[in-house]
Amino acid sequence: MDSARQAEMLANRVRKNFRRLHRDFERQEIGAFRVYDWDVPEIRAAIDWYEGHLVVAEYERAQTRDLPGWLEAMGSAAAAALDVPAARVHLKKRRTRPAAGQRYGRLGRSGERIAVRERGLRFWVNLDDFIDTGLFPDHRDTRARVRGEARGKAVLNLFGYTGSFTCAAAAGGALRSVTVDTSQPYLEWARDNLALNGLAGGDHELVRADVRDYLARPSGRFDICVLDPPSFSTRAGATAFDVQRDHRPLVESALASLAPGGVLYFSTSHQRFEPRLDGLGAEEITRDTAPPDYRRAPHRCFRIVTA
């Protein structure tokens, strides 16, 4: 494998993509976007821009696993192409799901965060300590949809993670919101994101619970529900979750939480997802929610309106 040749190819593509995207995203106050999405088949990586930082993630495979320094060389090439200092390059390796256990553990404990802009909002991200950063830039247009529909509404954010959808709903004038996640650190992160945007307080409830347990008990009727579950979860003490196997009953439970005329946004990043949503009136809106900086659709998204 000719790493030097690949590094040159990568640098050229990153530079070209950045020039195409950066000006328009700056105009929209978008500070996080993808500058390389496995554009060249032999260079299996994704590179994201976060306010002058680069997150360079290799899709691990045998050819590079045994080649010391490959990821570092690609990171250096991308950084040089965009004049990013080495201290602002963050390297990660993504891998396929193991037969048992979690795919990724915690990567570090730096605790360092930076604020990222998104159309008038800001979100805290941590670029080193986890495989994901705390923000999924591919859902910026989905968040814009929720924000545009939230005024005067009650919004339920399931698998709420760090609360970016909650912030979007609150900024859009949601009357109230409930954010559900099993992780207390993520809920605290969500609270920090609300505070960062001047949206803390008010009727924005953060609930630590398993989503399936939460939906099994009466909790009031909502007008909008965001359901973006993990592809797989084997959290200790809970029943294993597989979005392909388990999405239909989960979607039905989420729909039951909505008032008549309520809207469910259901999304998944599972690469081989096959929906089983017949009879629910689901409209696939992936073409409208997948952003232009991703070469392939990073998720599938469906909109369902209750009768």
C-alpha positions as CSV (number, residue, x, y, z in Angstrom):
1,M,0.0,0.0,0.0
2,D,1.5,3.3,-1.1
3,S,0.7,5.6,1.9
4,A,2.5,8.6,0.4
5,R,0.4,8.5,-2.8
6,Q,-2.8,8.0,-0.8
7,A,-1.9,11.0,1.4
8,E,-1.5,13.2,-1.6
9,M,-4.8,12.0,-3.1
10,L,-6.6,12.6,0.2
11,A,-5.1,16.1,0.6
12,N,-6.3,17.1,-2.8
13,R,-9.8,15.8,-2.2
14,V,-10.1,17.4,1.3
15,R,-8.9,20.8,-0.1
16,K,-11.4,20.6,-3.0
17,N,-14.3,19.7,-0.8
18,F,-13.5,22.3,1.8
19,R,-13.5,25.0,-0.9
20,R,-16.8,23.9,-2.2
21,L,-18.5,23.7,1.2
22,H,-17.0,26.2,3.6
23,R,-18.3,29.5,2.3
24,D,-21.9,28.4,2.2
25,F,-21.7,26.8,5.6
26,E,-20.1,29.9,7.1
27,R,-23.0,32.0,5.6
28,Q,-25.4,29.7,7.5
29,E,-23.3,29.8,10.7
30,I,-22.6,26.1,10.5
31,G,-19.3,25.2,12.2
32,A,-19.3,21.3,11.9
33,F,-19.4,19.5,8.5
34,R,-17.8,16.6,6.7
35,V,-14.9,17.4,4.4
36,Y,-14.1,13.8,3.3
37,D,-16.6,10.9,3.2
38,W,-14.7,7.9,1.9
39,D,-14.6,9.7,-1.5
40,V,-11.7,7.5,-2.8
41,P,-12.5,3.8,-2.3
42,E,-9.0,2.8,-1.3
43,I,-8.8,5.5,1.4
44,R,-11.4,4.3,3.9
45,A,-11.9,7.3,6.2
46,A,-14.2,10.1,7.2
47,I,-13.0,13.5,8.1
48,D,-15.1,16.1,9.8
49,W,-14.4,19.8,10.4
50,Y,-15.3,21.2,13.8
51,E,-14.6,24.9,14.1
52,G,-11.0,24.6,12.9
53,H,-10.4,21.1,14.3
54,L,-10.3,17.9,12.2
55,V,-11.7,14.6,13.4
56,V,-10.1,11.9,11.2
57,A,-11.7,8.5,11.5
58,E,-10.4,5.4,9.8
59,Y,-12.8,2.6,8.9
60,E,-10.4,-0.1,10.2
61,R,-9.5,-3.0,7.9
62,A,-6.7,-5.6,7.7
63,Q,-4.6,-3.7,5.1
64,T,-4.1,-0.7,7.4
65,R,-4.3,-2.5,10.8
66,D,-0.8,-3.9,10.1
67,L,0.6,-0.8,8.6
68,P,2.0,1.5,11.4
69,G,1.4,5.2,10.9
70,W,-1.3,5.0,8.2
71,L,-3.9,6.9,10.1
72,E,-1.4,9.5,11.3
73,A,-0.2,10.0,7.7
74,M,-3.7,10.6,6.5
75,G,-4.4,13.0,9.4
76,S,-1.2,15.0,8.7
77,A,-2.1,15.2,5.0
78,A,-5.6,16.5,5.7
79,A,-4.3,19.0,8.2
80,A,-1.7,20.3,5.8
81,A,-4.3,20.7,3.1
82,L,-6.4,23.0,5.3
83,D,-3.6,24.6,7.4
84,V,-4.8,23.0,10.6
85,P,-2.2,22.8,13.4
86,A,-1.3,19.2,14.5
87,A,-2.7,19.9,18.0
88,R,-6.2,20.3,16.4
89,V,-6.2,16.9,14.6
90,H,-8.1,14.1,16.4
91,L,-7.5,10.6,15.2
92,K,-10.0,7.7,15.7
93,K,-10.6,4.2,14.4
94,R,-14.0,2.9,13.6
95,R,-14.6,-0.9,13.4
96,T,-17.4,-3.4,12.7
97,R,-19.5,-4.6,15.6
98,P,-17.9,-7.4,17.7
99,A,-19.8,-10.7,18.3
100,A,-20.3,-9.7,21.9
101,G,-20.0,-6.6,24.0
102,Q,-19.8,-2.9,23.2
103,R,-18.1,-1.8,20.0
104,Y,-16.3,1.1,21.6
105,G,-15.2,2.0,25.1
106,R,-14.3,5.4,26.4
107,L,-11.2,6.7,24.5
108,G,-10.0,9.2,27.0
109,R,-10.8,11.5,29.9
110,S,-9.6,14.9,28.8
111,G,-13.0,16.5,29.4
112,E,-12.1,19.2,26.9
113,R,-15.0,20.7,25.0
114,I,-15.4,23.3,22.3
115,A,-18.6,25.1,21.2
116,V,-19.8,24.5,17.6
117,R,-22.2,26.8,15.8
118,E,-25.3,25.6,14.0
119,R,-27.7,28.2,12.5
120,G,-27.9,30.4,15.6
121,L,-27.4,27.6,18.1
122,R,-24.3,26.3,19.7
123,F,-23.4,22.8,21.0
124,W,-20.6,21.5,23.1
125,V,-18.5,18.8,21.5
126,N,-15.7,16.6,22.9
127,L,-13.4,15.5,20.1
128,D,-11.2,13.1,22.0
129,D,-12.9,11.2,24.8
130,F,-15.5,9.2,22.8
131,I,-15.8,7.7,19.3
132,D,-18.7,10.2,18.7
133,T,-18.3,13.8,19.5
134,G,-21.6,14.7,21.2
135,L,-23.1,16.1,18.0
136,F,-24.2,14.4,14.8
137,P,-23.7,17.0,12.0
138,D,-25.6,14.8,9.5
139,H,-28.9,15.6,11.3
140,R,-28.6,19.4,11.1
141,D,-31.4,19.6,8.5
142,T,-33.6,17.2,10.6
143,R,-33.0,19.5,13.6
144,A,-34.1,22.5,11.4
145,R,-37.3,20.7,10.6
146,V,-38.1,20.1,14.3
147,R,-37.2,23.7,15.1
148,G,-39.5,25.0,12.4
149,E,-42.5,22.9,13.7
150,A,-42.0,23.2,17.4
151,R,-43.7,26.5,18.3
152,G,-46.3,26.0,21.0
153,K,-45.8,22.2,20.9
154,A,-44.9,19.5,23.4
155,V,-41.8,17.6,22.2
156,L,-40.5,14.2,23.2
157,N,-36.8,13.4,22.4
158,L,-36.1,9.7,22.8
159,F,-32.5,8.4,23.0
160,G,-31.9,12.1,23.5
161,Y,-28.0,11.9,23.8
162,T,-26.7,15.4,24.4
163,G,-29.9,17.2,23.6
164,S,-29.3,18.8,20.3
165,F,-32.8,18.1,19.1
166,T,-34.1,19.4,22.4
167,C,-32.2,22.7,21.9
168,A,-33.6,23.0,18.4
169,A,-37.2,22.5,19.7
170,A,-36.7,24.9,22.5
171,A,-35.2,27.5,20.2
172,G,-38.2,27.0,17.9
173,G,-40.6,27.9,20.7
174,A,-41.6,24.5,22.1
175,L,-44.0,24.8,25.0
176,R,-42.4,22.0,26.8
177,S,-40.0,19.1,26.1
178,V,-39.0,15.8,27.7
179,T,-35.6,14.3,26.8
180,V,-35.1,10.6,27.7
181,D,-31.7,8.8,27.8
182,T,-30.2,6.1,30.0
183,S,-26.9,8.1,30.5
184,Q,-26.8,10.7,33.3
185,P,-23.6,12.2,31.8
186,Y,-25.3,12.7,28.5
187,L,-28.3,14.3,30.2
188,E,-26.0,16.7,32.0
189,W,-24.4,17.4,28.7
190,A,-27.9,18.2,27.3
191,R,-28.5,20.5,30.2
192,D,-25.2,22.3,29.4
193,N,-26.3,22.7,25.8
194,L,-29.5,24.2,26.9
195,A,-27.7,26.6,29.1
196,L,-25.2,27.5,26.4
197,N,-28.1,28.6,24.2
198,G,-29.9,30.5,27.0
199,L,-32.6,27.9,27.0
200,A,-32.1,26.4,30.5
201,G,-35.0,26.3,32.9
202,G,-38.6,26.5,31.7
203,D,-40.4,23.3,31.1
204,H,-37.6,21.2,29.6
205,E,-37.4,17.9,31.5
206,L,-34.5,15.6,31.4
207,V,-35.3,12.0,32.3
208,R,-32.9,9.2,32.9
209,A,-34.7,6.0,31.8
210,D,-34.7,3.2,29.3
211,V,-36.8,4.5,26.4
212,R,-38.8,1.3,26.2
213,D,-39.6,1.5,30.0
214,Y,-40.5,5.2,29.6
215,L,-42.9,4.5,26.7
216,A,-44.6,1.6,28.6
217,R,-46.1,4.0,31.2
218,P,-48.5,6.9,30.6
219,S,-46.5,10.1,30.3
220,G,-48.8,12.6,28.7
221,R,-49.4,13.3,25.0
222,F,-46.9,15.0,22.8
223,D,-47.1,16.8,19.5
224,I,-43.7,15.9,18.1
225,C,-41.5,12.9,18.9
226,V,-37.9,12.4,17.8
227,L,-36.8,8.8,17.8
228,D,-33.2,8.2,16.8
229,P,-32.1,5.0,18.5
230,P,-28.6,3.4,18.3
231,S,-28.2,0.6,15.8
232,F,-27.3,-1.8,18.6
233,S,-27.2,-1.6,22.3
234,T,-26.0,-4.2,24.9
235,R,-26.2,-2.0,27.9
236,A,-25.7,-4.0,31.2
237,G,-29.0,-4.6,33.0
238,A,-31.2,-4.0,30.0
239,T,-32.5,-6.2,27.2
240,A,-30.3,-6.1,24.1
241,F,-31.5,-3.8,21.3
242,D,-31.1,-4.3,17.6
243,V,-32.8,-1.5,15.5
244,Q,-33.4,-3.8,12.6
245,R,-35.1,-6.4,14.7
246,D,-36.8,-4.1,17.2
247,H,-37.8,-0.9,15.4
248,R,-41.4,-1.8,14.6
249,P,-42.7,-2.1,18.2
250,L,-40.5,0.8,19.2
251,V,-42.0,3.0,16.6
252,E,-45.5,1.9,17.5
253,S,-44.9,2.7,21.2
254,A,-43.6,6.2,20.2
255,L,-46.6,6.8,18.1
256,A,-48.8,5.9,21.0
257,S,-47.2,8.8,23.0
258,L,-48.5,11.4,20.4
259,A,-51.7,13.3,20.3
260,P,-53.9,13.1,17.2
261,G,-52.1,14.8,14.3
262,G,-48.7,14.4,16.1
263,V,-45.5,13.9,14.1
264,L,-42.9,11.3,14.7
265,Y,-39.4,11.6,13.2
266,F,-37.8,8.2,13.2
267,S,-34.2,7.9,12.0
268,T,-31.5,5.3,12.0
269,S,-27.8,5.2,10.9
270,H,-27.9,1.4,10.4
271,Q,-26.1,0.9,7.1
272,R,-28.3,-2.0,5.9
273,F,-31.6,-1.0,7.5
274,E,-34.7,-2.4,6.0
275,P,-37.8,-0.7,7.3
276,R,-40.9,-2.6,8.4
277,L,-43.3,0.4,8.7
278,D,-46.1,-0.8,6.4
279,G,-49.5,0.4,7.5
280,L,-48.2,3.3,9.6
281,G,-48.3,6.0,6.9
282,A,-44.6,6.5,7.0
283,E,-43.0,8.9,4.5
284,E,-39.3,8.5,3.9
285,I,-37.7,12.0,3.9
286,T,-34.0,11.0,3.7
287,R,-33.5,13.0,0.6
288,D,-34.5,16.1,2.5
289,T,-32.5,15.4,5.7
290,A,-29.3,14.0,4.3
291,P,-26.9,17.0,3.9
292,P,-24.8,17.8,0.9
293,D,-21.4,17.3,2.6
294,Y,-22.0,13.5,2.9
295,R,-21.3,11.5,-0.2
296,R,-23.6,8.7,0.8
297,A,-26.7,9.1,2.9
298,P,-25.5,8.9,6.6
299,H,-28.9,7.9,7.9
300,R,-32.5,7.1,6.9
301,C,-35.3,9.3,8.2
302,F,-39.0,8.8,8.2
303,R,-41.9,11.1,9.1
304,I,-45.1,9.6,10.4
305,V,-48.3,11.6,11.3
306,T,-50.8,10.1,13.7
307,A,-54.4,9.9,12.7
